[in-house]
């Protein structure tokens, strides 16, 4: 049987070369075009030369660690970042996501599960909560959400966000009177097959509030409904 056609480019970054090569092999078998890097500097250089769709990025790289690599990637690419960590403390996960990671997995992991996570990222519905007849530019007081243009503006000034952050906000904005649970947002943004810690929704909400200058204590745009979840605020 011939190889499956490539379905996207994945950059695998891990200083554990045998593990990196094993992951790469599983991804290639699944039809992905795969590049490898074994340190942070090479990872950034590779991403600049041939932009990936997804970066599988180890947090614990020597020298230029995964957090700094992710920060640098976010200055020139909006590719998805799947962070790998051998540390299970929640703070590591939160720090990793704070620099723009879209998802994470802890080591040890099943390579087949990692391939499935990559596929979920690439198949994520884009603002699926909007129907064909819904408004595509949504206004919430000073905040404007241009769904088709994937553009956010506050008082007319563009706000830079990651793909995931935009998708979370667009899902909320599409149904402003609906309170979304974490699971509902996971289903809308990551897809119904996603499995993991649903608290990563809280992290992305926190990033959005910071970038929108939306106070977590008294938010204007993304409001917390205690014990339930989140909904859009101003302009209802």
C-alpha positions as CSV (number, residue, x, y, z in Angstrom):
1,X,0.0,0.0,0.0
2,X,1.4,3.4,-0.9
3,X,2.0,6.3,1.5
4,X,-1.0,8.5,2.4
5,X,-1.0,12.0,0.9
6,X,0.5,14.6,3.2
7,X,-2.2,16.3,5.3
8,X,-0.1,19.1,6.8
9,X,3.4,19.9,7.9
10,X,4.4,19.1,11.5
11,X,7.7,20.2,13.2
12,X,8.7,17.9,16.0
13,X,11.0,19.5,18.6
14,X,12.5,17.4,21.3
15,X,16.1,16.9,22.5
16,X,15.3,13.2,23.2
17,X,16.2,12.1,19.6
18,X,14.9,8.6,19.8
19,X,11.5,9.8,21.0
20,X,11.4,12.6,18.4
21,X,12.2,10.2,15.6
22,X,9.5,7.8,16.9
23,X,6.9,10.5,16.9
24,X,8.0,11.6,13.5
25,X,7.6,8.1,12.1
26,X,4.1,7.8,13.5
27,X,3.1,11.2,12.0
28,X,4.6,10.2,8.6
29,X,2.7,7.0,8.6
30,X,-0.5,9.0,9.0
31,X,0.3,11.2,6.0
32,X,2.0,14.2,7.5
33,X,5.1,16.0,6.2
34,X,7.4,16.0,9.2
35,X,10.5,18.0,10.0
36,X,12.7,17.4,13.1
37,X,14.6,19.7,15.4
38,X,16.5,18.7,18.5
39,X,17.1,22.1,20.1
40,X,15.3,25.4,20.3
41,X,17.4,27.5,18.0
42,X,17.1,24.9,15.2
43,X,13.3,24.8,15.8
44,X,12.9,28.5,15.4
45,X,15.1,28.5,12.3
46,X,13.2,25.6,10.7
47,X,9.9,27.3,11.4
48,X,11.1,30.5,9.7
49,X,12.4,28.7,6.7
50,X,9.5,26.3,6.1
51,X,6.4,27.4,8.1
52,X,4.7,24.4,9.8
53,X,1.0,23.9,10.4
54,X,1.6,22.3,13.8
55,X,4.7,22.4,16.1
56,X,5.0,19.5,18.6
57,X,7.2,21.2,21.2
58,X,9.0,19.8,24.3
59,X,8.9,22.2,27.2
60,X,12.2,20.9,28.7
61,X,14.6,21.7,26.0
62,X,18.2,22.7,27.0
63,X,19.3,26.2,26.3
64,X,16.4,27.8,24.5
65,X,13.6,26.1,26.3
66,X,10.1,25.3,25.0
67,X,8.6,28.4,26.5
68,X,11.0,30.7,24.8
69,X,10.7,28.8,21.5
70,X,6.9,29.3,21.7
71,X,7.3,33.0,22.5
72,X,9.5,33.4,19.4
73,X,7.2,31.4,17.2
74,X,4.3,33.6,18.1
75,X,6.2,36.7,16.8
76,X,6.0,35.4,13.2
77,X,3.6,32.4,12.9
78,X,0.1,31.4,14.0
79,X,0.7,27.7,13.7
80,X,-0.8,25.4,16.3
81,X,1.5,24.5,19.1
82,X,1.2,21.2,21.0
83,X,3.4,21.4,24.1
84,X,4.9,18.3,25.6
85,X,6.0,18.2,29.3
86,X,7.5,15.6,31.6
87,X,6.3,17.7,34.6
88,X,2.7,17.3,35.8
89,X,2.5,20.4,38.0
90,X,-0.3,22.6,36.9
91,X,1.9,25.7,36.9
92,X,4.0,24.2,34.1
93,X,0.8,23.7,32.0
94,X,-0.4,27.2,32.7
95,X,3.0,28.8,31.9
96,X,3.2,26.8,28.7
97,X,-0.2,27.9,27.5
98,X,0.5,31.5,28.6
99,X,2.9,32.0,25.7
100,X,0.5,30.8,23.1
101,X,0.4,27.0,23.2
102,X,-2.9,25.6,21.9
103,X,-2.8,22.2,23.6
104,X,-0.5,20.1,25.8
105,X,0.3,16.5,26.6
106,X,2.3,15.0,29.5
107,X,5.0,12.4,29.1
108,X,4.9,9.5,28.8
109,X,2.3,9.4,26.1
110,X,1.1,7.1,23.4
111,X,2.4,8.2,20.0
112,X,-1.0,7.3,18.4
113,X,-2.7,9.6,20.9
114,X,-0.3,12.4,19.9
115,X,-1.1,11.8,16.2
116,X,-4.8,12.0,17.1
117,X,-4.3,15.3,18.9
118,X,-2.5,16.8,15.9
119,X,-5.3,15.7,13.6
120,X,-7.9,17.3,16.0
121,X,-6.0,20.6,15.9
122,X,-5.9,20.7,12.1
123,X,-9.6,19.6,11.9
124,X,-10.8,22.1,14.5
125,X,-14.0,23.7,13.3
126,X,-13.5,27.4,12.5
127,X,-16.2,29.4,14.4
128,X,-18.6,26.5,13.8
129,X,-21.2,28.1,16.1
130,X,-22.0,30.6,13.3
131,X,-24.6,29.5,10.8
132,X,-24.6,30.7,7.1
133,X,-27.2,33.4,7.8
134,X,-25.6,34.7,11.0
135,X,-23.9,38.1,11.3
136,X,-20.2,37.9,10.4
137,X,-19.1,41.1,12.0
138,X,-20.2,41.1,15.7
139,X,-20.3,44.2,17.9
140,X,-20.0,44.3,21.7
141,X,-19.7,47.9,22.8
142,X,-16.2,48.9,22.0
143,X,-15.3,45.4,20.8
144,X,-15.7,44.3,17.2
145,X,-15.3,40.7,16.1
146,X,-14.9,40.2,12.3
147,X,-15.4,36.4,11.9
148,X,-14.5,36.1,8.3
149,X,-11.5,38.4,8.5
150,X,-10.4,36.8,11.8
151,X,-9.9,40.4,13.2
152,X,-10.5,41.8,16.7
153,X,-10.7,45.5,17.4
154,X,-11.2,47.6,20.5
155,X,-12.0,51.2,19.9
156,X,-10.9,50.7,16.3
157,X,-7.5,49.4,17.3
158,X,-6.5,45.9,16.2
159,X,-5.9,43.3,19.0
160,X,-3.4,40.5,18.2
161,X,-4.5,37.1,19.4
162,X,-3.7,33.5,18.6
163,X,-5.8,31.2,16.5
164,X,-7.2,29.5,19.6
165,X,-7.9,32.7,21.4
166,X,-9.8,34.1,18.4
167,X,-11.8,30.9,18.1
168,X,-12.8,30.9,21.8
169,X,-14.0,34.5,21.5
170,X,-15.8,33.9,18.2
171,X,-17.7,31.0,19.7
172,X,-18.8,33.1,22.6
173,X,-19.7,36.0,20.4
174,X,-21.8,33.9,18.0
175,X,-24.2,33.1,20.8
176,X,-24.0,36.1,23.1
177,X,-27.0,35.2,25.3
178,X,-25.8,31.6,25.8
179,X,-23.7,30.6,28.8
180,X,-21.0,28.2,27.6
181,X,-19.7,25.6,30.0
182,X,-16.0,24.6,29.6
183,X,-17.1,21.4,27.8
184,X,-19.3,23.4,25.4
185,X,-16.4,25.6,24.5
186,X,-14.1,22.6,24.1
187,X,-16.7,21.1,21.7
188,X,-17.1,24.3,19.7
189,X,-13.4,25.1,19.4
190,X,-11.3,21.9,19.8
191,X,-14.0,19.5,18.6
192,X,-16.1,16.9,20.4
193,X,-13.3,14.2,20.2
194,X,-10.9,16.3,22.3
195,X,-9.8,14.7,25.6
196,X,-7.8,16.5,28.3
197,X,-7.9,19.0,31.1
198,X,-10.9,21.3,30.4
199,X,-9.3,24.0,32.5
200,X,-7.2,25.1,29.5
201,X,-10.4,27.0,28.6
202,X,-9.8,29.2,31.7
203,X,-6.3,29.9,30.6
204,X,-7.3,31.1,27.1
205,X,-10.1,33.2,28.6
206,X,-7.5,34.8,30.9
207,X,-5.2,35.6,27.9
208,X,-8.1,37.1,26.0
209,X,-9.1,39.3,28.9
210,X,-5.5,40.5,29.3
211,X,-5.2,41.4,25.6
212,X,-8.6,43.1,25.5
213,X,-7.7,44.9,28.8
214,X,-10.8,43.3,30.2
215,X,-10.5,43.2,34.0
216,X,-10.9,39.7,35.5
217,X,-12.5,41.2,38.6
218,X,-15.1,43.2,36.6
219,X,-15.0,42.1,33.0
220,X,-16.8,44.0,30.3
221,X,-16.6,41.6,27.3
222,X,-16.1,38.0,28.6
223,X,-18.1,37.5,31.7
224,X,-17.9,34.6,34.2
225,X,-21.2,33.0,35.2
226,X,-20.2,31.5,38.5
227,X,-20.6,27.7,38.7
228,X,-21.5,27.5,35.0
229,X,-19.1,29.0,32.6
230,X,-18.7,32.1,30.3
231,X,-20.7,34.3,28.1
232,X,-20.3,37.6,26.2
233,X,-21.1,40.7,28.1
234,X,-21.4,44.3,26.8
235,X,-23.9,44.9,24.0
236,X,-26.5,42.3,25.0
